C-alpha cells in the first residue's frame, strides 16, 4: 500500500510451468539452479496448522511427509509441460525433478 507497510499474500494454489524448464540443456545442475532454487527462495516454508501448533517442513523428506498429512484440497497443484529443450535427454531430467518428485520447492 502507499504507506509502505508489508502485505503478505496467501500462497498460490496452482502453478503452471510451460516448456524449457532448464534452458539450454536439461542437466541436474540447470534444473536445480534455474528452476528449483528460485522457487525455494520465493516460497514460504511448507507448513500446516494443527490447532494452535504450526508444523513446518525443514527438508524435502519432511515436506513430503507433511504433504501426505495435508488434506488434498489444501495442497497446491502444479502442472508442467516439457519444452523442446527438456527432450534433449529423453525427458530423463524432467522425469527426475518433476514427474517423480512428491513436492516442488518451498
N, C-alpha and C positions, 0 to 999 in steps of 0.2 A: 504494500500500500504506500501512499505518499509519505507517511510518517517514517518509513524505512524499517518498520517492525518486521520481524521474522514470521513468515507464514509457512506452516508445514502442511503439505498436501497429502492426501491418502495415497498409499501405494497403488499403482495401476493394477488392474485385474486382467489385462490382456496385453500381450506383447507379440507383434508380428515382425519377423525378420525376413527380408526378401533378398536373396541372392548374394553371391560373392562375399560370404561372411568373413573370409580371411584372405583378401586380395594381396598380392597376386598369386601366391601359391598356398595350398591348404596344408601347412605344416602345423604340428602341435604348438610350436612357438608362436606362429602367426595367430592361431585361434586363441591362445592364452593372452597374448599382448594386445591384439586388435579387437577381440570380441569379448572374452570373459572379463579381463581386468577392468575395462571401462564400466561395465555393468556392476561389477563388485564394488567399485569405488562409488558409484552413483546410488546404489540401492541401500536402503536401511537393512540392518540385520533381520534375518528371518526369525520371527517370534510370534507367539500367541499367548493369550491370557487365560489362566485358569483361576477363576475367582479374582482375588486381589493380586495373585502372583503372575508376573510376566516371565515366560520361558524363552530364552534366547538360544539360537543355534550358534555355536562357536567354531564350527568347521563343517566341511562337506558331509561327513558321516552323521553328525548331529542334525544338520539341516535336513538330510534325507529322512532320518528317524522322526524329526519334528513334523516334516511334511506328511509322513504317513499318519501321524496323530491328528492332523488338522482335518476338519470336515472338508469333503471335496469342494463344496461351494465357497470355501474361504481361500483356496489355493489359487494363485494367479495362473493363467493359462498362457502357453507360448506356442506359436506356430512358426516354423522356419522353413523357408523354401530355398533349396540349394541353387546356386547360380552356376554358370559355365565353369568358373574357376574352381568351384568346390568339387567338380567332377574330375579334375586333373589326376587325382589319386584314386579314382573309382569310388568316391564318397567315403573312403575309409576314415579320414579325419572328421568329416561331418558326422558320420555314424558314431564315432567315439565320443565326440563332445556334445552332440545334440540329441541323437536318437537314443543312445544307451545311458544318458545321464538322467538321474531322477530329479535333480534340482539344477537350476541355472542361476548362477550369480547370487548376490545378496540373499 
